[in-house]
Amino acid sequence: MKAHIKNDIFTLKTSSLNWWILSTRWVTIIKWELKEKMIKYKARWMCKKFHQKQRIDYDEIFASMIRVTIIKMLLALTIKYDYEVEQMNIIITFLEAHLKKKIWVQQSSRFEQKESNKIFLICHLNKTLYELKQISWKWYATLKVYLIFIDYQRIEIDHSMFIHDNDIIIVIYVNDLLILKSNIFNIQALKLQFAEHFQMKDLDSIKWYLKMHITRNRVEWILWINQSIYIKRVIKLLSMSNCSSTKTLMHHRCQLKKNVYWKSKK
């Protein structure tokens, strides 16, 4: 709750029968490191978005996110032109965007406050709260306005990629930012600029992105993309860890098509 109070997420007010009040809940998650090591437990105060009503609580919900094909293309250009690829994470992403619509939510459980006459108060949201349907769209709009303010231009082929006149490229995937540039000093200056406006975490050179383990050999101009950890996690989830493995040959230009088996059966 300290982060919510510090960022002025809500204002406590007395309830009214005319207001549509959304329920909230606490959700606990485990944050994992690259090598399957648990970093820490996290608890988030979330809104129950299935109670939201369109045109009352939200309008737009779409948020642009970078396509994986664009990421792979940029990584290929990184090897060709020897770019620096730095990664940053915005710590409390969804607590940064301001709301225009009036949204009322219940107080978080175990942190309720009352007035002197024992009347329960409710929260009027000043900024977005986790799990609101429009939260991704609001965050993207907030970040887009800031990037345009510091003279970045949005690329029309993918609205999650921005470029500056000095050739710095910024790629957005929710709260993860990739920064590409041949000069590391320009990237460091941009990181300091971001840190003045948002609460940022510097992740240095790219190593783990969108469940892809990325390894780079700058001497031999080679970059590897590996998803073995993600695959092992899926296999464990499906209780297939003890299954026998076998090697399967496949032509390197083979293109798999959906429902080919079922069409052949018919």
C-alpha positions as CSV (number, residue, x, y, z in Angstrom):
1,M,0.0,0.0,0.0
2,K,3.0,2.3,0.4
3,A,3.4,2.5,-3.4
4,H,-0.3,3.4,-3.8
5,I,-0.2,6.2,-1.2
6,K,3.2,7.5,-2.5
7,N,1.8,7.8,-6.0
8,D,-1.5,9.3,-5.0
9,I,-3.5,6.4,-6.6
10,F,-6.7,7.1,-4.8
11,T,-8.6,9.5,-2.6
12,L,-10.8,8.3,0.2
13,K,-14.4,9.7,0.1
14,T,-17.8,8.9,1.6
15,S,-19.9,6.5,-0.4
16,S,-23.0,7.5,-2.4
17,L,-25.9,5.3,-3.6
18,N,-25.5,6.7,-7.1
19,W,-22.0,5.5,-7.6
20,W,-21.0,2.3,-9.3
21,I,-18.4,0.8,-6.9
22,L,-16.0,-1.9,-8.1
23,S,-14.8,-4.7,-5.8
24,T,-11.1,-5.3,-5.2
25,R,-8.9,-8.2,-4.1
26,W,-5.3,-9.1,-3.1
27,V,-3.3,-11.4,-5.5
28,T,0.0,-12.9,-4.6
29,I,2.6,-13.9,-7.2
30,I,6.1,-15.4,-7.3
31,K,8.8,-13.6,-9.3
32,W,11.3,-16.0,-10.9
33,E,14.8,-15.5,-12.0
34,L,16.3,-16.7,-15.3
35,K,17.6,-20.0,-13.9
36,E,14.4,-21.0,-12.1
37,K,15.4,-19.3,-8.9
38,M,12.7,-17.5,-6.9
39,I,13.5,-13.9,-6.4
40,K,10.6,-12.8,-4.1
41,Y,6.9,-12.9,-3.4
42,K,4.8,-10.0,-4.6
43,A,1.3,-8.9,-3.5
44,R,-0.8,-6.7,-5.7
45,W,-4.0,-4.9,-4.9
46,M,-6.2,-5.5,-7.9
47,C,-9.6,-4.4,-9.2
48,K,-12.2,-7.1,-10.2
49,K,-12.4,-6.1,-13.8
50,F,-15.4,-8.4,-14.6
51,H,-17.5,-5.9,-12.6
52,Q,-16.7,-3.1,-15.0
53,K,-19.3,-1.7,-17.4
54,Q,-18.4,-0.3,-20.8
55,R,-19.1,3.4,-21.3
56,I,-19.3,3.8,-17.5
57,D,-15.9,2.6,-16.3
58,Y,-13.9,2.4,-19.6
59,D,-14.0,3.1,-23.3
60,E,-10.7,2.0,-25.0
61,I,-8.8,-1.1,-23.9
62,F,-6.4,-1.8,-26.8
63,A,-2.7,-1.4,-26.1
64,S,0.0,-1.8,-28.7
65,M,2.8,-4.3,-27.9
66,I,5.8,-5.1,-30.0
67,R,5.6,-8.2,-32.2
68,V,8.1,-11.0,-31.7
69,T,9.0,-10.9,-35.4
70,I,10.1,-7.2,-35.0
71,I,12.2,-8.2,-31.9
72,K,14.0,-10.9,-33.9
73,M,14.5,-8.4,-36.8
74,L,16.1,-5.9,-34.4
75,L,18.3,-8.5,-32.9
76,A,19.5,-9.4,-36.4
77,L,20.3,-5.8,-37.0
78,T,22.1,-5.6,-33.7
79,I,24.6,-8.3,-34.9
80,K,25.0,-6.7,-38.3
81,Y,25.7,-3.1,-37.0
82,D,27.1,-4.0,-33.6
83,Y,24.4,-2.2,-31.6
84,E,24.3,-1.9,-27.9
85,V,21.0,-3.5,-26.6
86,E,20.1,-2.3,-23.1
87,Q,17.0,-3.3,-21.1
88,M,14.9,-1.3,-18.6
89,N,11.9,-2.2,-16.5
90,I,9.4,0.3,-15.1
91,I,8.7,-0.8,-11.6
92,I,5.1,0.3,-10.9
93,T,4.0,0.6,-14.5
94,F,0.2,0.4,-14.0
95,L,0.3,2.9,-11.2
96,E,1.6,5.8,-13.3
97,A,-1.3,6.6,-15.8
98,H,-3.9,9.1,-14.9
99,L,-7.7,8.4,-15.3
100,K,-10.2,10.7,-16.9
101,K,-13.3,8.7,-16.0
102,K,-14.5,8.7,-12.4
103,I,-14.0,5.2,-11.0
104,W,-14.8,4.1,-7.5
105,V,-13.5,1.0,-5.8
106,Q,-13.7,-0.6,-2.4
107,Q,-10.9,-0.2,0.1
108,S,-8.3,-2.9,0.2
109,S,-9.1,-5.6,2.8
110,R,-7.3,-5.3,6.1
111,F,-6.4,-1.7,5.3
112,E,-9.9,-0.2,5.7
113,Q,-10.3,3.3,7.2
114,K,-13.5,4.7,8.7
115,E,-14.8,8.1,9.6
116,S,-15.4,9.1,13.1
117,N,-19.1,8.0,12.9
118,K,-17.9,4.5,11.7
119,I,-19.0,5.1,8.1
120,F,-16.9,3.1,5.7
121,L,-15.0,5.2,3.0
122,I,-14.5,4.2,-0.6
123,C,-11.6,5.0,-3.0
124,H,-11.9,7.4,-5.8
125,L,-9.1,6.4,-8.3
126,N,-6.8,9.2,-9.5
127,K,-4.6,6.8,-11.4
128,T,-4.9,3.3,-12.8
129,L,-5.1,0.3,-10.6
130,Y,-4.0,-3.3,-11.5
131,E,-6.5,-5.3,-13.5
132,L,-8.6,-2.4,-14.8
133,K,-9.6,-3.2,-18.4
134,Q,-8.2,0.0,-19.7
135,I,-5.0,-0.1,-17.8
136,S,-2.7,-1.2,-20.7
137,W,-4.2,1.4,-23.0
138,K,-3.8,4.1,-20.4
139,W,-0.2,3.1,-19.7
140,Y,0.8,3.0,-23.4
141,A,-0.9,6.4,-23.9
142,T,1.1,7.9,-21.0
143,L,4.4,6.5,-22.2
144,K,3.7,7.6,-25.8
145,V,3.0,11.2,-24.8
146,Y,6.3,11.3,-22.9
147,L,8.3,9.8,-25.7
148,I,6.8,12.3,-28.2
149,F,7.6,15.1,-25.7
150,I,11.3,14.2,-25.8
151,D,11.3,14.2,-29.6
152,Y,10.8,10.5,-30.4
153,Q,8.7,9.5,-33.4
154,R,6.4,6.5,-33.6
155,I,7.1,3.9,-36.3
156,E,4.0,3.2,-38.4
157,I,4.8,-0.4,-39.1
158,D,4.6,-1.1,-35.3
159,H,3.3,1.5,-32.9
160,S,5.4,0.0,-30.1
161,M,8.6,1.1,-31.6
162,F,10.0,4.7,-31.4
163,I,13.0,6.3,-33.0
164,H,15.0,9.5,-32.4
165,D,16.9,11.7,-34.8
166,N,20.1,10.4,-33.2
167,D,19.1,6.9,-34.2
168,I,18.2,5.6,-30.8
169,I,15.5,2.9,-31.0
170,I,13.1,2.2,-28.2
171,V,10.9,-0.9,-28.2
172,I,8.0,-1.2,-25.8
173,Y,6.4,-4.4,-24.4
174,V,4.1,-3.3,-21.5
175,N,6.7,-2.2,-18.9
176,D,9.8,-3.7,-20.5
177,L,11.9,-1.3,-22.7
178,L,14.6,-2.2,-25.1
179,I,17.0,0.5,-26.1
180,L,19.2,0.1,-29.2
181,K,22.1,2.4,-30.2
182,S,25.7,2.0,-31.3
183,N,26.8,4.5,-28.7
184,I,26.4,3.3,-25.1
185,F,26.9,6.9,-23.7
186,N,23.7,8.0,-25.5
187,I,21.8,5.1,-24.0
188,Q,23.1,5.9,-20.5
189,A,21.9,9.5,-20.9
190,L,18.5,8.3,-21.9
191,K,18.3,6.0,-18.9
192,L,18.9,9.0,-16.6
193,Q,16.2,10.9,-18.4
194,F,13.7,8.1,-17.9
195,A,14.7,7.7,-14.2
196,E,13.7,11.4,-13.6
197,H,10.2,10.8,-14.8
198,F,9.4,7.1,-13.9
199,Q,10.5,4.7,-11.3
200,M,12.9,2.6,-13.3
201,K,15.1,-0.5,-12.9
202,D,18.2,-0.8,-15.0
203,L,18.6,-4.4,-16.3
204,D,21.8,-3.6,-18.3
205,S,22.5,-5.6,-21.5
206,I,19.7,-7.8,-22.7
207,K,19.7,-11.4,-21.3
208,W,16.1,-12.4,-20.8
209,Y,13.2,-11.0,-22.8
210,L,9.7,-12.3,-23.5
211,K,10.7,-15.7,-22.0
212,M,13.7,-15.9,-24.4
213,H,17.2,-16.4,-23.1
214,I,19.5,-14.2,-25.3
215,T,23.3,-14.8,-25.3
216,R,25.7,-12.7,-27.4
217,N,29.3,-13.3,-28.5
218,R,30.5,-9.9,-29.7
219,V,33.9,-11.3,-30.8
220,E,32.4,-13.7,-33.3
221,W,29.4,-11.5,-34.1
222,I,26.9,-14.2,-33.0
223,L,23.7,-14.0,-31.0
224,W,21.7,-17.0,-29.7
225,I,18.0,-17.1,-28.8
226,N,17.1,-20.0,-26.4
227,Q,13.7,-20.9,-24.9
228,S,14.8,-24.1,-23.1
229,I,13.8,-22.8,-19.7
230,Y,10.4,-21.8,-20.8
231,I,9.9,-25.2,-22.6
232,K,10.9,-27.1,-19.4
233,R,8.5,-25.0,-17.4
234,V,5.6,-25.9,-19.8
235,I,6.6,-29.6,-19.7
236,K,6.6,-29.6,-15.9
237,L,3.2,-27.9,-15.9
238,L,1.8,-30.6,-18.1
239,S,3.4,-33.4,-15.9
240,M,5.5,-34.6,-18.8
241,S,8.9,-34.3,-17.1
242,N,9.4,-38.1,-16.9
243,C,8.4,-38.8,-20.5
244,S,11.1,-40.4,-22.7
245,S,12.6,-38.0,-25.2
246,T,13.4,-38.9,-28.8
247,K,15.1,-37.1,-31.7
248,T,12.8,-36.1,-34.6
249,L,14.1,-35.1,-38.0
250,M,12.5,-32.2,-39.8
251,H,13.4,-30.3,-42.9
252,H,14.6,-26.8,-42.0
253,R,12.2,-25.2,-44.5
254,C,9.2,-27.2,-43.4
255,Q,6.1,-25.0,-42.8
256,L,3.5,-26.5,-40.4
257,K,-0.1,-25.8,-41.2
258,K,-3.0,-25.9,-38.8
259,N,-5.5,-28.8,-38.9
260,V,-3.6,-30.7,-41.6
261,Y,-4.0,-34.0,-39.8
262,W,-7.8,-33.6,-39.4
263,K,-8.3,-32.7,-43.1
264,S,-6.4,-35.8,-44.1
265,K,-8.6,-38.0,-41.8
266,K,-11.7,-36.6,-43.5
